[in-house]
Amino acid sequence: MAKARIKNRIRELREASEMTQSQLAKLCGCTRQTIIMLEQERYVPSLSLAFGIADVFDVCIDDIFKPG
């Protein structure tokens, strides 16, 4: 079975907010390494993490994540 791939706009939203990876990680309750892997689309977030990221940027999950 193929691995699920999720495209995202995390880097774009983070940079538009002038936020570092470390700052975003702290707000989401994860590590900077997790943010790096998400931005590189090498990691599929849990649903709770996806909602947390959406909350930080005040957008819907659909505005960040798309199946790829």
N, C-alpha and C positions, 0 to 999 in steps of 0.2 A: 504494500500500500504506500502511495506517495505521501510525503510529508506535506502538511498544510502550510501554505504560504499566505501571509497577510501583508499587504502593502500598507504603508502608513505615512502620515504627514507630521510626525512628531518633531523631527528636526526643523522643518519649516515653521511650525507653530512656536517651538521653543525659541528659535532665533528671532522671530518677529516679536516675541515677548522679552527679548534681551535677557534670557535666562540661561544659566549654565546647566550642563548635564547634572552636576551635583545638586544644584538647587531644585531641579525638577524631581530628581530621585528622592530628595528629602520630603518634598511636598506629597509625593506618591507613596512613600513608605517602602521604597525599594533601594537597590544599590545603583551607583553610577554605572557599573558594568551592565546591569540590566537595561538601563537607558541606552547605552552604547549598542548593545545587541538588538534592541528594538529598532533603533534608528538605522541599523545596517540590515534590517529585515531578516535577522538570523534567529529571532525568537518570537514565538506567538504568546502574547500576554494572557494571563488568566482574565476571566471576566471582571473580577473585582479590580484588578490593576487597570484594565481598559477603562472601566468606569471612573477610576481615580484620575487617570490622565485626562479624560474628557472633562471632569469637574475642574481640574486645574485651569484648563483653557476655556472653560465655560462654553463648551460646544457639545453636540451629540456625538456619540461613538461613531455613527455613520460618517461624520465629518472628518474623522481621523483615519479609521480603519476600513480597508476594502479587501475582499478576497483577491488573491493574485495568483 
